[in-house]
Amino acid sequence: MPPRRNKSLRAVAAEADRVTGPIRRKRGLADAALMSEWPDIIGAALAAECVPLRIARGADGTGGTLHIRVSGALALELQHLQPQVIERINGYFGYQAIARIALQQGPIVARKPAARPAAPPPSDEDAAALAAQLDSIADDDLRHALDALGRGVLSRKQRRAGSDTKAE
């Protein structure tokens, strides 16, 4: 007689962890995601004062130690928030990626977003055509908002057209 299969519902997270666990451990996906998604995981206020340095893995690949550089003012607070931070990180990944946190006091270099080059202003012809289209709008706020939107679209077109000619 064949063995009976359990046909009850199972949590997807439990099965996903079993299936993807070896791959995650081998590829180190938690490390990269933790670095890139740090502000989303622990919140912008904490992320401004601390940065993850590395993860020291446990023997089975889970339950590692997260090393965090933290500014001096936040070190004591983060030590008290350690259980909540671990819970947030593990909740984000869906498995026990971190078991404990090791704090290292030091200066935090603020991450600056890459500066975008200034958008070129639209050509005189495009600006005149946009103004003509917006003349019939009576609401000043709406007209100004649509003008800003239109100028943004036109400058984006110019930027793309300029990059297309550079590529040739």
Stockholm file with secondary structure:
# STOCKHOLM 1.0

chainA/1-168         MPPRRNKSLRAVAAEADRVTGPIRRKRGLADAALMSEWPDIIGAALAAECVPLRIARGADGTGGTLHIRVSGALALELQHLQPQVIERINGYFGYQAIARIALQQGPIVARKPAARPAAPPPSDEDAAALAAQLDSIADDDLRHALDALGRGVLSRKQRRAGSDTKAE
#=GR chainA/1-168 SS CCCCCCCSCCCHHHHHHHHHHHHHHHHTHHHHHHHHTHHHHHCHHHHTTEEEEEEECCTTSSSEEEEEEECHHHHHHHHHTHHHHHHHHHHHHTSCCEEEEEEEECCCCCCCCCCCCCCCCCCHHHHHHHHHHHTTCCCHHHHHHHHHHHHHHHHHHHHHHHHHHHHC
#=GC SS_cons         CCCCCCCSCCCHHHHHHHHHHHHHHHHTHHHHHHHHTHHHHHCHHHHTTEEEEEEECCTTSSSEEEEEEECHHHHHHHHHTHHHHHHHHHHHHTSCCEEEEEEEECCCCCCCCCCCCCCCCCCHHHHHHHHHHHTTCCCHHHHHHHHHHHHHHHHHHHHHHHHHHHHC
//
